[in-house]
Amino acid sequence: EKPEGAESEAVEQVAFADRLLLNKVDLVSEADLGRVEARLRAINRFAPIQRCEQAAVDVGSLLDIRGFDLERTLEMDPEFLSTDGEHAHDASVSSVGMNEEGEVDFELVQDWVHTLLQTQGARLYRMKGVLSIAGRREQLVFQAVHMVFKWTSELRREEETGRRSRVVVIGKDLDHAQLRADFAACVLSPALTARKAALAAKAEQVCRWARELLPTAFAGEAATVCEVRRSKPECPIETVIKVMLRKPKELTVCKPLVAVTREDIAGVMRSWNDVLRRGATVRALAEQALPQAVRGERVIVDEDEAQHVTGDDFETAIHVLCSPPWSMKVLRRLEEVTQQNVKEVMALASLCGSHGVPSVR
């Protein structure tokens, strides 16, 4: 018996399998075989089960099986992704099927899959699906193992029963109801279309605020905005404003886009202005130390959260806005950066150019 919370390697192997061999079938009754096969199918409905005795199997049935080929499987078994007849079994590992009539919004599906893989990837054994995407005649096929995801092919046929999308997920401790609800939210509807139009209008408004409130040094620069999902309970959805410099500057508001106000944008711009003010001396030192290859190019200085164990929470980033841009770091706070630090990191940057981010302490 495994300790609490331990993974079952046997269950994982069944979940990942493309083919299952059920050996020693001569030693058990037909009823027992039926129960074992039902348990295996409950964990992995993808893999065909092949009975055998003394492991006597035609090797041809194991080679070139085109494993993970969903299009071929659908050709042989159109009901492969059907949600009917699901089995209850092990409480920790299960499969859940989702079947939605109509078309799905591609952007929302991508966001759903990305969030699922980022937040639950370690618990997802496999995913497969066929999607009817709004605006596309072809159905898209996707598959995933843990956090590895791939759009694999297009099905160039229309189903006689109409447009629908089907997904099956195998994993550990799956919340079936939540998965179905989140996938259903991707289905195109008049209400969804209206929400997307309202969100697009809000995004344009936030971009306009950002352009109006840019620091004087960057007046007239373009800006874009998007929502980003994070695996942070205190801020699961952030709004990111990107100022489109040669090295884009990202400003984050810890709110969904729909909740962002003009004062929120003013706040992040004030913070950026403060960094620019505090970094003026470092910027002047960097401009003086620029190598001949980039002499006269624009320089911006930023302060980032430390990515190294330096004892400080922040480090100084210097960006030369040539094409492509150069980036370098001094592993000190802005106020602690010296002229010697700048000379040293600029010397390293002159060796690697845009390839890499050199750093000094």
PLY file of the C-alpha trace (Angstrom):
ply
format ascii 1.0
element vertex 361
property float x
property float y
property float z
element edge 360
property int vertex1
property int vertex2
end_header
0.00 0.00 0.00
1.41 3.37 -1.03
1.64 6.24 1.48
-0.86 9.09 1.33
-0.28 11.30 -1.72
2.14 8.90 -3.46
1.81 8.48 -7.22
0.84 5.07 -8.67
3.33 4.27 -11.43
1.07 1.49 -12.74
-1.87 3.88 -13.10
0.33 6.49 -14.82
1.66 3.87 -17.27
-1.89 2.86 -18.17
-2.91 6.51 -18.57
0.00 7.25 -20.95
-0.22 4.04 -22.99
-1.04 3.94 -26.71
-1.72 0.18 -26.55
-2.45 -2.14 -23.62
-1.50 -5.84 -23.54
-3.58 -7.98 -21.17
-1.43 -11.04 -20.55
-2.16 -14.44 -18.92
-5.79 -14.31 -19.96
-5.88 -18.13 -19.84
-5.57 -18.05 -16.04
-8.70 -16.03 -15.23
-12.38 -16.18 -16.04
-14.13 -14.15 -18.69
-15.94 -12.22 -15.97
-12.63 -11.25 -14.35
-11.23 -10.20 -17.72
-14.26 -8.00 -18.28
-13.77 -6.27 -14.94
-10.06 -5.66 -15.59
-10.73 -4.28 -19.06
-13.45 -2.00 -17.70
-10.99 -0.64 -15.12
-8.33 -0.05 -17.79
-10.79 1.74 -20.07
-11.92 3.91 -17.18
-8.32 5.16 -16.82
-7.48 5.33 -20.54
-10.22 5.19 -23.13
-7.70 5.98 -25.91
-5.65 2.76 -25.94
-6.94 -0.48 -27.54
-6.65 -3.55 -25.30
-5.12 -6.70 -26.77
-5.49 -10.03 -24.93
-2.59 -12.47 -25.00
-1.13 -15.60 -23.38
2.54 -15.93 -22.39
3.09 -12.52 -23.99
2.59 -14.03 -27.44
1.85 -10.97 -29.56
2.38 -10.24 -33.24
5.20 -7.70 -33.22
3.58 -5.97 -36.19
0.69 -4.98 -33.95
3.11 -3.03 -31.74
5.22 -1.26 -34.36
4.22 1.74 -36.48
0.89 1.96 -34.68
0.64 5.72 -35.27
0.13 6.27 -31.57
-1.50 9.55 -30.58
-3.12 9.79 -34.04
-6.55 11.14 -33.19
-7.69 11.70 -36.76
-7.10 8.04 -37.64
-8.89 6.95 -34.46
-11.92 9.07 -35.32
-12.04 7.53 -38.78
-12.23 4.06 -37.23
-14.46 5.02 -34.28
-16.51 8.23 -34.67
-17.75 7.84 -31.09
-14.23 7.74 -29.67
-14.67 11.10 -27.92
-18.24 10.43 -26.84
-18.99 11.35 -23.24
-21.53 8.53 -22.90
-20.79 5.57 -20.71
-18.12 7.07 -18.47
-17.04 4.83 -15.63
-16.46 5.72 -12.00
-13.32 4.13 -10.58
-10.20 5.24 -8.70
-11.02 8.54 -7.00
-7.64 10.05 -7.87
-7.22 9.16 -11.58
-10.11 9.62 -13.97
-11.11 10.64 -17.46
-13.64 13.32 -18.29
-15.31 13.88 -21.64
-16.68 17.17 -22.90
-19.03 17.46 -25.87
-20.36 20.86 -26.91
-22.64 21.66 -29.83
-21.77 24.65 -32.00
-18.47 26.44 -32.57
-15.86 27.51 -30.04
-13.90 30.75 -29.90
-10.27 29.97 -30.79
-8.79 32.65 -28.54
-10.79 31.48 -25.53
-9.91 27.83 -26.16
-6.22 28.68 -26.36
-6.50 30.62 -23.11
-8.37 27.73 -21.45
-5.80 25.14 -22.53
-2.86 27.38 -21.56
-4.31 28.03 -18.10
-5.10 24.35 -17.61
-1.59 23.27 -18.51
0.03 25.99 -16.40
-2.04 25.33 -13.28
-2.68 21.57 -13.52
-0.08 20.30 -16.00
1.62 17.99 -13.49
-1.72 16.26 -12.85
-2.82 16.01 -16.49
-1.71 12.74 -18.04
-3.23 13.18 -21.51
-5.63 15.40 -23.42
-7.07 14.98 -26.89
-9.77 16.82 -28.74
-11.44 17.85 -31.97
-12.64 21.45 -32.13
-15.00 23.26 -34.47
-13.50 26.75 -34.54
-15.62 29.79 -35.33
-14.69 31.12 -38.76
-12.96 27.92 -39.94
-14.48 25.12 -41.96
-11.84 22.60 -40.88
-11.93 21.09 -37.42
-8.69 21.37 -35.45
-7.19 18.40 -33.62
-5.03 18.85 -30.53
-3.25 16.61 -28.06
-1.19 17.04 -24.91
0.91 15.03 -22.47
1.43 16.76 -19.12
2.48 20.32 -20.15
3.52 19.43 -23.71
0.78 20.63 -26.10
0.45 20.50 -29.87
-2.08 21.33 -32.56
-1.63 18.23 -34.71
-3.83 18.41 -37.80
-7.05 19.56 -39.42
-10.03 17.39 -40.22
-11.26 18.51 -43.63
-14.77 17.20 -43.26
-18.01 18.44 -41.80
-19.95 16.18 -39.49
-23.42 15.30 -40.69
-24.79 16.03 -37.24
-23.52 19.61 -37.33
-20.68 21.53 -35.76
-19.51 20.35 -32.35
-16.33 20.13 -30.29
-15.18 17.19 -28.18
-12.37 16.90 -25.65
-11.24 14.09 -23.36
-8.90 14.63 -20.41
-7.16 11.96 -18.32
-5.58 13.04 -15.07
-5.34 12.97 -11.30
-7.81 14.69 -8.99
-9.73 16.26 -11.87
-12.64 18.56 -11.12
-15.05 17.27 -13.77
-17.71 19.93 -13.21
-15.20 22.80 -13.39
-13.54 21.42 -16.53
-16.90 21.09 -18.28
-17.99 24.57 -17.20
-14.73 26.20 -18.34
-14.85 24.45 -21.72
-18.52 25.31 -22.19
-17.62 28.98 -21.62
-15.56 28.84 -24.85
-18.61 28.05 -27.00
-19.60 30.92 -29.27
-22.90 32.57 -28.37
-24.52 36.01 -28.75
-23.66 36.75 -25.13
-20.00 35.78 -25.68
-19.81 37.89 -28.83
-21.18 40.88 -26.89
-18.67 40.34 -24.06
-15.76 40.16 -26.50
-16.90 43.38 -28.18
-17.12 45.11 -24.79
-13.67 43.81 -23.82
-12.19 45.08 -27.09
-13.68 48.51 -26.43
-12.25 48.47 -22.92
-8.83 47.49 -24.25
-8.88 50.45 -26.64
-9.85 52.77 -23.79
-6.97 51.49 -21.61
-4.53 51.90 -24.51
-5.73 55.49 -24.97
-5.20 56.20 -21.26
-1.72 54.67 -21.46
-0.74 56.81 -24.45
-2.05 59.95 -22.74
-0.16 59.25 -19.50
3.19 58.08 -20.88
6.30 59.69 -19.38
7.35 62.75 -21.34
10.45 60.98 -22.66
8.23 58.41 -24.41
5.34 60.60 -25.55
3.84 59.38 -28.82
4.95 55.75 -28.43
2.43 53.02 -29.26
0.94 50.84 -26.53
-0.94 47.54 -26.45
-2.88 45.81 -23.69
-3.77 42.21 -22.86
-4.94 40.03 -19.99
-2.55 37.44 -18.58
-3.54 34.56 -16.31
-1.16 33.86 -13.44
-0.96 30.98 -10.97
-1.23 33.46 -8.09
-4.31 33.17 -5.87
-4.11 36.85 -4.91
-4.07 37.98 -8.55
-5.13 35.24 -11.00
-5.69 37.69 -13.88
-3.43 40.68 -14.58
-3.68 43.41 -17.17
-0.38 44.04 -18.95
0.25 47.32 -20.82
3.14 47.03 -23.25
4.85 50.22 -24.49
6.20 49.30 -27.90
9.81 50.43 -27.69
12.50 48.40 -29.44
12.78 46.75 -26.05
9.10 46.77 -25.00
8.34 48.04 -21.54
5.67 46.08 -19.67
3.53 47.65 -16.94
1.25 45.42 -14.88
-2.03 46.18 -13.15
-3.18 43.44 -10.80
-6.77 43.49 -12.03
-8.78 42.00 -14.91
-8.95 44.34 -17.89
-12.62 45.14 -17.35
-11.85 46.49 -13.84
-8.89 48.72 -14.81
-9.40 52.44 -14.24
-7.59 55.52 -15.50
-6.15 55.98 -12.00
-4.68 52.45 -12.19
-2.85 53.44 -15.37
-1.76 56.73 -13.83
-0.38 54.79 -10.87
1.84 52.45 -12.92
3.01 55.39 -15.03
3.97 57.31 -11.86
5.96 54.31 -10.70
7.74 54.12 -14.05
8.46 57.85 -13.94
9.97 57.40 -10.50
12.30 54.66 -11.79
13.31 56.85 -14.72
14.09 59.72 -12.33
16.12 57.54 -9.98
17.91 55.94 -12.92
18.92 59.19 -14.63
22.49 59.02 -13.36
22.95 55.40 -14.42
21.48 56.21 -17.85
23.97 59.07 -18.29
26.85 56.76 -17.32
25.63 54.12 -19.76
25.35 56.64 -22.62
28.96 57.73 -21.96
30.17 54.11 -21.94
28.39 52.97 -25.12
30.69 51.05 -27.51
31.32 52.55 -30.94
28.92 50.08 -32.58
25.93 51.55 -30.74
27.17 55.07 -29.97
24.31 57.57 -29.96
21.55 54.97 -29.51
18.82 55.58 -26.96
19.30 54.05 -23.50
16.69 53.26 -20.88
17.28 52.07 -17.34
14.89 49.96 -15.31
14.72 48.27 -11.93
13.51 44.66 -11.91
12.76 42.13 -9.23
15.96 40.18 -8.56
16.32 36.87 -10.41
19.54 36.02 -8.57
20.40 35.45 -4.92
22.10 38.78 -4.29
20.66 39.85 -0.96
18.64 42.61 -2.66
15.06 42.41 -3.87
15.83 44.38 -7.04
18.50 44.66 -9.74
19.23 47.29 -12.36
18.57 46.62 -16.05
20.16 48.70 -18.82
18.71 48.49 -22.34
20.29 49.97 -25.46
17.47 50.53 -27.97
19.40 49.62 -31.08
18.07 47.03 -33.53
18.09 44.38 -32.19
18.33 45.82 -28.67
21.08 45.07 -26.16
20.20 44.25 -22.56
22.45 43.92 -19.51
22.11 43.82 -15.74
23.91 45.12 -12.69
22.96 42.99 -9.70
22.45 45.99 -7.45
19.70 48.46 -6.74
19.67 51.60 -8.90
21.12 53.84 -6.22
24.05 51.46 -5.64
25.25 51.18 -9.26
28.69 52.71 -9.80
30.46 54.01 -12.90
32.77 50.99 -12.72
29.75 48.63 -12.73
28.45 50.30 -15.88
31.82 50.13 -17.65
32.23 46.46 -16.81
28.77 45.38 -17.95
29.00 47.50 -21.11
32.32 45.82 -21.96
30.63 42.43 -21.66
27.68 43.61 -23.73
30.01 44.76 -26.51
31.21 41.13 -26.80
27.81 39.46 -27.06
25.64 42.26 -28.48
21.99 41.18 -28.57
22.90 37.55 -27.88
22.44 37.11 -24.14
22.09 39.34 -21.10
25.48 39.87 -19.38
25.50 40.81 -15.73
27.94 42.08 -13.10
27.73 42.57 -9.34
0 1
1 2
2 3
3 4
4 5
5 6
6 7
7 8
8 9
9 10
10 11
11 12
12 13
13 14
14 15
15 16
16 17
17 18
18 19
19 20
20 21
21 22
22 23
23 24
24 25
25 26
26 27
27 28
28 29
29 30
30 31
31 32
32 33
33 34
34 35
35 36
36 37
37 38
38 39
39 40
40 41
41 42
42 43
43 44
44 45
45 46
46 47
47 48
48 49
49 50
50 51
51 52
52 53
53 54
54 55
55 56
56 57
57 58
58 59
59 60
60 61
61 62
62 63
63 64
64 65
65 66
66 67
67 68
68 69
69 70
70 71
71 72
72 73
73 74
74 75
75 76
76 77
77 78
78 79
79 80
80 81
81 82
82 83
83 84
84 85
85 86
86 87
87 88
88 89
89 90
90 91
91 92
92 93
93 94
94 95
95 96
96 97
97 98
98 99
99 100
100 101
101 102
102 103
103 104
104 105
105 106
106 107
107 108
108 109
109 110
110 111
111 112
112 113
113 114
114 115
115 116
116 117
117 118
118 119
119 120
120 121
121 122
122 123
123 124
124 125
125 126
126 127
127 128
128 129
129 130
130 131
131 132
132 133
133 134
134 135
135 136
136 137
137 138
138 139
139 140
140 141
141 142
142 143
143 144
144 145
145 146
146 147
147 148
148 149
149 150
150 151
151 152
152 153
153 154
154 155
155 156
156 157
157 158
158 159
159 160
160 161
161 162
162 163
163 164
164 165
165 166
166 167
167 168
168 169
169 170
170 171
171 172
172 173
173 174
174 175
175 176
176 177
177 178
178 179
179 180
180 181
181 182
182 183
183 184
184 185
185 186
186 187
187 188
188 189
189 190
190 191
191 192
192 193
193 194
194 195
195 196
196 197
197 198
198 199
199 200
200 201
201 202
202 203
203 204
204 205
205 206
206 207
207 208
208 209
209 210
210 211
211 212
212 213
213 214
214 215
215 216
216 217
217 218
218 219
219 220
220 221
221 222
222 223
223 224
224 225
225 226
226 227
227 228
228 229
229 230
230 231
231 232
232 233
233 234
234 235
235 236
236 237
237 238
238 239
239 240
240 241
241 242
242 243
243 244
244 245
245 246
246 247
247 248
248 249
249 250
250 251
251 252
252 253
253 254
254 255
255 256
256 257
257 258
258 259
259 260
260 261
261 262
262 263
263 264
264 265
265 266
266 267
267 268
268 269
269 270
270 271
271 272
272 273
273 274
274 275
275 276
276 277
277 278
278 279
279 280
280 281
281 282
282 283
283 284
284 285
285 286
286 287
287 288
288 289
289 290
290 291
291 292
292 293
293 294
294 295
295 296
296 297
297 298
298 299
299 300
300 301
301 302
302 303
303 304
304 305
305 306
306 307
307 308
308 309
309 310
310 311
311 312
312 313
313 314
314 315
315 316
316 317
317 318
318 319
319 320
320 321
321 322
322 323
323 324
324 325
325 326
326 327
327 328
328 329
329 330
330 331
331 332
332 333
333 334
334 335
335 336
336 337
337 338
338 339
339 340
340 341
341 342
342 343
343 344
344 345
345 346
346 347
347 348
348 349
349 350
350 351
351 352
352 353
353 354
354 355
355 356
356 357
357 358
358 359
359 360
